[in-house]
């Protein structure tokens, strides 16, 4: 697997509205490429989006949009605190 962002089954599941187990089953069935990461709860697979089908690749855009939305909300809240 080469460069780019990689996501856990849990992260992919949240975006797709599926269970973590469903994503893991699909990844195994379709032989998704992954790297092993270590985090909370021990080792876990992280799947690189370029290795996944086009249907799954849109996840990166959705995650980026959600992160941008969180940043906008934080800026708004900080601005509101400053007006009090």
FIGUFI-487431 format. One line per 3 residues: their letters; for each residue x, y, z of N, C-alpha, C. Coordinates in nm, 4 decimals, decimal comma. Layout:
N
A	X Y Z X Y Z X Y Z | ... $
This chain:
84
XXX	0,0841 -0,1164 0,0000 0,0000 0,0000 0,0000 0,0889 0,1231 0,0000 | 0,0517 0,2214 -0,0757 0,1346 0,3402 -0,0838 0,0615 0,4609 -0,0301 | 0,1319 0,5512 0,0379 0,0850 0,6807 0,0865 -0,0643 0,7005 0,0969 $
XXX	-0,1045 0,8223 0,1212 -0,2450 0,8569 0,1321 -0,3001 0,8274 0,2692 | -0,4224 0,8707 0,2904 -0,4852 0,8487 0,4194 -0,5429 0,7088 0,4270 | -0,5486 0,6563 0,5486 -0,6057 0,5240 0,5719 -0,7043 0,5358 0,6874 $
XXX	-0,8101 0,4562 0,6827 -0,9175 0,4649 0,7804 -0,9496 0,3281 0,8377 | -0,9929 0,3269 0,9629 -1,0308 0,2019 1,0277 -1,1697 0,1589 0,9800 | -1,2027 0,0347 1,0068 -1,3360 -0,0162 0,9727 -1,4433 0,0650 1,0444 $
XXX	-1,4147 0,1056 1,1677 -1,5108 0,1852 1,2446 -1,5380 0,3186 1,1760 | -1,4319 0,3867 1,1306 -1,4485 0,5155 1,0633 -1,5272 0,5003 0,9337 | -1,4953 0,3979 0,8575 -1,5670 0,3730 0,7319 -1,7137 0,3408 0,7606 $
XXX	-1,7376 0,2607 0,8631 -1,8740 0,2220 0,9001 -1,9585 0,3427 0,9382 | -1,9002 0,4355 1,0138 -1,9737 0,5550 1,0553 -2,0178 0,6385 0,9364 | -1,9304 0,6522 0,8389 -1,9636 0,7307 0,7204 -2,0693 0,6614 0,6353 $
XXX	-2,0583 0,5306 0,6221 -2,1490 0,4557 0,5343 -2,2794 0,4147 0,6015 | -2,2883 0,4361 0,7326 -2,4098 0,3958 0,8035 -2,4224 0,2448 0,8150 | -2,3098 0,1779 0,8247 -2,3060 0,0315 0,8366 -2,2421 -0,0037 0,9703 $
XXX	-2,2448 -0,1312 1,0044 -2,1770 -0,1751 1,1264 -2,0296 -0,1987 1,0974 | -1,9479 -0,1886 1,2003 -1,8054 -0,2157 1,1881 -1,7840 -0,3577 1,1369 | -1,8643 -0,4508 1,1872 -1,8522 -0,5909 1,1464 -1,8839 -0,6085 0,9988 $
XXX	-1,9817 -0,5342 0,9489 -2,0172 -0,5438 0,8067 -1,9014 -0,4960 0,7194 | -1,8352 -0,3885 0,7629 -1,7207 -0,3375 0,6874 -1,6059 -0,4374 0,6919 | -1,5795 -0,4940 0,8082 -1,4715 -0,5926 0,8207 -1,4988 -0,7146 0,7331 $
XXX	-1,6239 -0,7585 0,7295 -1,6605 -0,8740 0,6471 -1,6398 -0,8426 0,4986 | -1,6822 -0,7246 0,4585 -1,6675 -0,6840 0,3186 -1,5199 -0,6710 0,2814 | -1,4418 -0,6121 0,3717 -1,2980 -0,5957 0,3468 -1,2308 -0,7308 0,3274 $
XXX	-1,2692 -0,8265 0,4088 -1,2111 -0,9604 0,3961 -1,2549 -1,0259 0,2652 | -1,3850 -1,0176 0,2351 -1,4403 -1,0794 0,1142 -1,3771 -1,0215 -0,0121 | -1,3543 -0,8885 -0,0129 -1,3019 -0,8209 -0,1316 -1,1500 -0,8031 -0,1265 $
XXX	-1,0873 -0,8588 -0,0249 -0,9407 -0,8533 -0,0091 -0,8852 -0,7114 -0,0154 | -0,9461 -0,6201 0,0644 -0,8965 -0,4839 0,0689 -0,7551 -0,4845 0,1251 | -0,6684 -0,4029 0,0692 -0,5331 -0,3880 0,1221 -0,5393 -0,3038 0,2490 $
XXX	-0,4526 -0,3367 0,3445 -0,4519 -0,2622 0,4702 -0,3136 -0,2650 0,5337 | -0,2965 -0,1753 0,6293 -0,1790 -0,1771 0,7160 -0,2312 -0,1960 0,8571 | -0,1482 -0,2524 0,9428 -0,1897 -0,2729 1,0808 -0,1441 -0,1538 1,1635 $
XXX	-0,2388 -0,0958 1,2340 -0,2090 0,0164 1,3228 -0,2289 -0,0271 1,4666 | -0,1751 0,0503 1,5580 -0,1923 0,0191 1,6990 -0,2532 0,1410 1,7658 | -0,3632 0,1199 1,8334 -0,4314 0,2310 1,8986 -0,5091 0,1800 2,0173 $
XXX	-0,6106 0,2533 2,0567 -0,6955 0,2100 2,1674 -0,7505 0,0718 2,1373 | -0,7402 -0,0169 2,2301 -0,7947 -0,1506 2,2111 -0,7021 -0,2441 2,1365 | -0,5804 -0,2012 2,1079 -0,4837 -0,2899 2,0429 -0,4717 -0,2679 1,8935 $
XXX	-0,4265 -0,3708 1,8251 -0,4025 -0,3620 1,6808 -0,5335 -0,3545 1,6027 | -0,5302 -0,2859 1,4900 -0,6458 -0,2754 1,4016 -0,5981 -0,2511 1,2594 | -0,6793 -0,2898 1,1654 -0,6470 -0,2687 1,0236 -0,6882 -0,1272 0,9840 $
XXX	-0,6055 -0,0640 0,9024 -0,6388 0,0656 0,8435 -0,6343 0,0477 0,6925 | -0,7446 0,0827 0,6281 -0,7601 0,0626 0,4843 -0,7305 0,1919 0,4096 | -0,6457 0,1848 0,3065 -0,6139 0,3013 0,2245 -0,7206 0,3169 0,1176 $
XXX	-0,7679 0,4360 0,1032 -0,8754 0,4591 0,0072 -0,8380 0,4282 -0,1367 | -0,7173 0,4572 -0,1831 -0,6874 0,4226 -0,3227 -0,6997 0,2727 -0,3499 | -0,6873 0,1914 -0,2471 -0,6954 0,0468 -0,2657 -0,8408 -0,0012 -0,2710 $
XXX	-0,9333 0,0837 -0,2362 -1,0744 0,0441 -0,2306 -1,1471 0,0823 -0,3590 | -1,2641 0,0251 -0,3750 -1,3452 0,0552 -0,4933 -1,3896 0,2009 -0,4924 | -1,4241 0,2529 -0,6079 -1,4630 0,3935 -0,6230 -1,5778 0,4303 -0,5294 $
XXX	-1,6686 0,3393 -0,5073 -1,7831 0,3637 -0,4190 -1,7365 0,4020 -0,2792 | -1,6291 0,3421 -0,2327 -1,5784 0,3655 -0,0984 -1,4913 0,4910 -0,0939 | -1,4294 0,5283 -0,2039 -1,3352 0,6400 -0,2044 -1,3997 0,7731 -0,1677 $
XXX	-1,5278 0,7863 -0,1863 -1,5963 0,9109 -0,1508 -1,5949 0,9361 -0,0005 | -1,5626 0,8348 0,0775 -1,5574 0,8489 0,2228 -1,4599 0,9592 0,2623 | -1,3466 0,9651 0,1960 -1,2479 1,0666 0,2300 -1,3067 1,2063 0,2182 $
XXX	-1,3809 1,2314 0,1127 -1,4422 1,3624 0,0949 -1,5418 1,3914 0,2070 | -1,6216 1,2920 0,2448 -1,7196 1,3113 0,3515 -1,6513 1,3378 0,4850 | -1,5449 1,2654 0,5144 -1,4713 1,2870 0,6382 -1,4125 1,4270 0,6397 $
XXX	-1,3528 1,4678 0,5284 -1,2944 1,6016 0,5201 -1,3999 1,7094 0,5376 | -1,5192 1,6900 0,4812 -1,6273 1,7867 0,4969 -1,6725 1,7943 0,6420 | -1,6829 1,6796 0,7079 -1,7240 1,6790 0,8485 -1,6202 1,7489 0,9354 $
XXX	-1,4930 1,7263 0,9075 -1,3873 1,7915 0,9846 -1,3911 1,9427 0,9622 | -1,4134 1,9841 0,8386 -1,4217 2,1271 0,8084 -1,5416 2,1885 0,8794 | -1,6534 2,1165 0,8841 -1,7728 2,1661 0,9521 -1,7461 2,1823 1,1015 $
XXX	-1,6755 2,0879 1,1615 -1,6409 2,0986 1,3039 -1,5553 2,2220 1,3289 | -1,4577 2,2462 1,2399 -1,3720 2,3638 1,2551 -1,4542 2,4924 1,2456 | -1,5481 2,4964 1,1510 -1,6328 2,6160 1,1367 -1,7162 2,6391 1,2619 $
XXX	-1,7706 2,5311 1,3194 -1,8504 2,5452 1,4411 -1,7659 2,5955 1,5576 | -1,6433 2,5457 1,5685 -1,5550 2,5913 1,6758 -1,5233 2,7398 1,6620 | -1,4961 2,7841 1,5403 -1,4681 2,9255 1,5155 -1,5899 3,0082 1,5532 $
XXX	-1,7075 2,9627 1,5143 -1,8311 3,0341 1,5462 -1,8494 3,0446 1,6975 | -1,8292 2,9349 1,7700 -1,8460 2,9371 1,9156 -1,7455 3,0311 1,9820 | -1,6229 3,0308 1,9331 -1,5217 3,1216 1,9885 -1,5604 3,2665 1,9620 $
XXX	-1,6131 3,2942 1,8444 -1,6572 3,4304 1,8124 -1,7732 3,4711 1,9025 | -1,8646 3,3777 1,9277 -1,9793 3,4082 2,0150 -1,9335 3,4373 2,1583 | -1,8339 3,3644 2,2050 -1,7811 3,3885 2,3395 -1,7196 3,5280 2,3481 $
XXX	-1,6589 3,5711 2,2403 -1,5961 3,7030 2,2372 -1,6947 3,8177 2,2373 | -1,8204 3,7937 2,2011 -1,9212 3,8999 2,1961 -1,9954 3,9156 2,3276 | -1,9668 3,8295 2,4231 -2,0372 3,8380 2,5523 -1,9732 3,9378 2,6438 $
